[in-house]
Amino acid sequence: MFRRPVVVRRGPSLLGAMATTAVVAGTASAVAHSKEQKYAQQEAAAQQRAAEQEELAELRAQQPTAAAPPLPAAPAPAARTDRIQQLKDLAALKEAGVLTDQEFQAEKARILAS
């Protein structure tokens, strides 16, 4: 009897190679589609946040601003005796070395102007 020679294959068959290629291509396609969906969802969320921020800005612009509370009334002008006492206190601070000549002159001018 005549025997056929045994053929040894070295690698996948043509059909196996095609199947592997199809699986790889399908996986790559699925990953790309998944990434596209992910980026589209992120973009939609970013646009929604921007729209919400614009709405908030518009609402804030439409709201009337609360008027600042009125400032307390200024105290009545100091009597002449108060000014004299302030000047005496100021002179005492200068003599004690707490105030410089410039600070003394500035405070004295402020007291006399009031």
C-alpha positions, 0 to 999 in steps of 0.5 A: 500500500501506498501511504501519503506523505504527512504534511506538517503545517507551520502556523494557522490555517488560512481560515484560522488566520482570517478568523483571527484577523476578523476578531482583532478588527472587530475588537478594534472597531468596538474599542474605537466606537466605545471611545467615541461614545465616551468622548461624546458623553463627556462633551455633552456633559461639558456643554450642559454644565456651560449652559447651566453656568450661563443660566445662573449668570443670567439669573444673577444679573436679573436679580436686583442687588441689595442696597448697602445698609446706610452708614451710621450717622457721624458723631456730632463735632467735638466740642472745643474742650475735647480738641484741647484734651486730644491735643494734650494727650497727643503732646504727652504721647510725643514727649513719651517717645511714642510718636515721631514729629511727623506723626505728631504733626499729622495727628495735630492737623487732623484734630484741628481740621475736625 
